[in-house]
Amino acid sequence: MTSDGGEDLDRLSYEQLLERLESLTERMASGDIGIEEATELYERASALHAVAIERLERIEARIAALAPRPADPA
């Protein structure tokens, strides 16, 4: 998946996705941008968020598959 900036989001690590999302959030919260730029930033943040959530779900599934299952107290 690519962002509007042409960046391949699938190549970013989970931590890189979070860094970019935090950066966009800070820019939007600054109040120093116009409504059009805020909308563009929101759209990019939404794309980053969607990829980060998908990545986190995959990681959680991998961890769950590796975790030992509790013994059956029969």
C-alpha positions as CSV (number, residue, x, y, z in Angstrom):
1,M,0.0,0.0,0.0
2,T,1.3,3.5,-0.8
3,S,0.4,6.8,0.8
4,D,-0.5,9.9,-1.2
5,G,3.1,10.9,-1.0
6,G,4.0,7.8,-2.9
7,E,5.6,6.1,0.1
8,D,5.3,2.3,0.2
9,L,3.8,1.8,3.7
10,D,4.3,-1.9,3.5
11,R,8.0,-1.4,3.6
12,L,7.9,0.6,6.9
13,S,8.3,-1.1,10.2
14,Y,5.6,-0.9,12.8
15,E,7.7,1.6,14.7
16,Q,8.2,3.8,11.6
17,L,4.5,3.8,11.0
18,L,3.9,5.0,14.5
19,E,6.6,7.7,14.2
20,R,5.0,9.1,11.0
21,L,1.6,8.9,12.6
22,E,2.8,10.8,15.6
23,S,4.4,13.4,13.4
24,L,1.2,14.0,11.4
25,T,-0.8,14.2,14.6
26,E,1.5,16.8,16.0
27,R,1.3,18.9,12.9
28,M,-2.5,18.7,12.9
29,A,-2.6,19.6,16.6
30,S,-0.4,22.6,16.1
31,G,-3.2,24.7,14.7
32,D,-0.7,26.3,12.2
33,I,-2.2,24.7,9.1
34,G,-5.2,25.4,6.9
35,I,-8.2,23.3,6.5
36,E,-7.1,21.8,3.2
37,E,-3.7,20.7,4.6
38,A,-5.4,19.4,7.7
39,T,-7.7,17.3,5.5
40,E,-4.7,15.9,3.6
41,L,-2.8,15.1,6.8
42,Y,-5.9,13.4,8.2
43,E,-6.2,11.3,5.1
44,R,-2.5,10.3,5.3
45,A,-2.9,9.6,9.0
46,S,-5.9,7.4,8.4
47,A,-3.9,5.3,5.9
48,L,-1.0,5.0,8.3
49,H,-3.4,4.0,11.1
50,A,-5.0,1.3,8.9
51,V,-1.7,-0.2,8.0
52,A,-0.4,-0.1,11.6
53,I,-3.6,-1.8,12.9
54,E,-3.3,-4.5,10.3
55,R,0.4,-5.0,11.1
56,L,-0.3,-5.2,14.9
57,E,-3.1,-7.7,14.3
58,R,-0.7,-9.9,12.3
59,I,2.0,-9.6,15.0
60,E,-0.5,-10.5,17.8
61,A,-1.6,-13.6,15.8
62,R,2.0,-14.7,15.4
63,I,2.6,-14.2,19.2
64,A,-0.6,-16.1,20.0
65,A,0.5,-19.0,17.8
66,L,3.9,-19.2,19.6
67,A,2.5,-18.9,23.1
68,P,2.2,-22.2,25.0
69,R,-1.3,-23.4,25.6
70,P,-2.4,-24.0,29.2
71,A,-2.6,-27.6,30.1
72,D,-6.0,-29.1,30.3
73,P,-6.7,-29.8,34.1
74,A,-8.4,-33.2,33.5
